[in-house]
């Protein structure tokens, strides 16, 4: 079993996700107390996929996150650097164009996608700034980015309780439901070390995105960031 470290070496992170691929969606459902379904709905509303639009779903894993876009009639490309995740996804959704790719050097031409989105994966890419630049590069002028990522609760007492859950309660729960519980210790640590909401907004602006805004979900446990590529 593999546990990545916070320097986020790509092969370590990819292997870690390969190890948890089979039960990944179920484990997330349990650990988030079912909130992950609500968060996905909010992402789908923010992306606002339309028929015939091209959508890149980066760090799509098994493509659970891609399904709302496909149901809206968009052409969705689920992309991930974990081959184990892609293989599980391909068995479940054989019609989808699963693509292996690194978020810091995406295997797509410039100005291809109407929208790009990444849910709970940006945190696992070694070079966040480069990933944001790559998402910008492959987006059409006038296109949009939507990022859903774990963040920092805004109310201090709740933040304390949440951090206790991450470091104390999450590992034993993960041991009960995950094939690689150590992976979820890494995930808890990576959430704690992740930039807060305004800092990530600034990183998006630095990468070239305009009209950047964010809103909190579940008290700031998750933040949705959105931006646009100027026409």
N, C-alpha and C positions, 0 to 999 in steps of 0.2 A: 504494500500500500504506500502511496505517495502523499506527502504533505508539502505544499509549496511554502516558501518563505517570503517575507515581505519585500525582498529585492525582485520578486516576480519574474524569475527566469522563465522564458516562454515554454521550454520543454517540461519544466517542473509543473507549471500551471496546467498545460495541456494534458500531461499524464495524470495529474490529480483528477481532472474532470473526466478523463477516460474511465478512471476507476469508479466514479460515482454515477456514470451515465444511466445505467439500467433503472435505478430508483430515484433519479434526480428530481423529477417533477413531484413525486409523492413526498419525498423528504422536504422539499420546499413548502409544500402545502401544510405539512405538519408543523414545521418550525416557524412558519409565519402565522400560524393559527388561522389559516385560510385566507389571510389578507392578500396573498399574492394574486388571487383571482381578481379582486377589486382593483389592484394596482394595474394589472394587465388591461382591464376595461378602460381605465383612465388613460393609459398609453394609446390604446386604439382610438379613443376620442381625440387625443391631441394630434396624432398622426393624420387622422381624417383621410384615410386612403380612399381613392376613387377608382372606378373601373378604368382599366388600361394604364393606370399609373405604374411606374416602376419603383418598387420599395426595396431598399436594402435593410435587412434585419441582421445586424452584426451581433456576434456572440449569441446567436440564436439557439445554440444547443440542439435540442431535439425538435425545435421549431414549434413548440407550444405557443410561443409569443407571436409566431408568424400567422397563425390561423385566422385571427380577426381581419387581417389585411387581405388574405386570400378570399375570405368570405365576402369582402366588400368588392371583389372583382379586380383587385390589383394584381400585377405580376410581382410576386415576392421572391427575393433571393435570400434564403437563410444561409448565413456565412458564419463559420466558427473555425477555431484552430484545433479543437479537440476532435480527432477522427472517431473516437468512441461515441461521442455525442451525435455526430453526423450519421454514424451507422445505425444507431438506435432510432434517430429521427427518420431516416430513409425507410426503415421497416414500417414505421407508423404512417408515413406520408410519402409513398413511393413516387407520386406525381410531381413532387416539389424539386426545384433545381438546387439541391444542397451543394454548397461550395466550400472547399477548405481554403482558409485565408487568414493571414496575420493582420490584425488591426493597424499595425504600424506600416504596412506596405500592402495595401489592398490590391487584389488581382483584377482590377476593373479600370476602364478608361476614364478620362476626365469627363465631368458633366453628363453622367449617365442617368442618375436616379432623381425622381421627383421628390423623394423623401428618404432620409436615412434615420435609422433608430437603433438604439442599443439599450437593453434592459438588464441591469445588474451584471454587466460585463466590463464596463469601462474601468472599473476599479481593479480588474485583474490584468489589464494590459500594462506592460512594463513602462512605456513612455506615453503618458496620457496626452501631453501636448501634441505629439506626433500623430496619435490616433485621431484627435480632433481636427488636425490639418488634413489628414487623409479622408475623413468623412466629408470635409468641406470640398476637397478636390473632386470627389466622385459625384457630388451633388450638382444638379443643373442650376444655372442662374435662376433665382426666384424660388428655388427649392428650400426644404426645411429639414431641420434636425430635431429629434425628440430623444432625450436621454432620461431614462428612469434609473435611479441609483439609490442605494442606501445612503442615508445622510445623518444629520444630527438633530435630535429632537430639540425644539425651540424652548420648551418649558423646563427649567433646570431640575425641579424635583422628578419629573417624568424621565428626563435624560439620565439621571442617576439610576432609577429603577431599570431602565432599558439596558444600560451598560452592565448592570449586575446580571440581567438575563443573558446577555451575549456571552459573558465570560464564565458564568456559573451554571446557569440552567441549560443553555444551548448544547454544550458538549455531551452531557448524559442523555438528553433527548436524541441527539444525533447518533449516539451509540446504539440506541434502541431501534432506529429506523434506517440508518444509512449503512451502505457497504464500506464506507471509508470515513468514519467519524472524525479522524484527524483533519480531514479536508475542511470540516466545518469549524474547527478551531482556527485554521488559517482565515476562513471567511470572517469570523468574528473579529480577529485581529485586524484584518484589512479594512473592515467597516470603521473601526475605531480610529485608524490612521488616515482615513480618507478626508479630503478637504471639505470644509463646510459649504453651504449653499452659495453665499456670495463669492467665495473663492473660485468655485467651479464656474460660475457665471463669468467671472473675469477671464478665466482660461479660455472659455468659448469665444469671447470677444477678441482675445489675443490671437486666436487661430483664424480670425477673419469673419466670424459669424456676426450678423447685425440683429437688432431688435431682440436681444437676448432677454429672456424672462424666466422666472421659475416660480413654482408653487409647491407647497408642502402637502404631503399625504400622510395620514395617520400621525399627525402631530410632529412631522418632520423625520419620522423613521425613514421615509422615502421622500425624495424630491424629484419633481419633473422639471427638467430644463428644456427650453425650446429656443431655437434661433433660426435665422433665415440667411440665405446666400443672396447678396444683392444682384439684381438683374442687370 
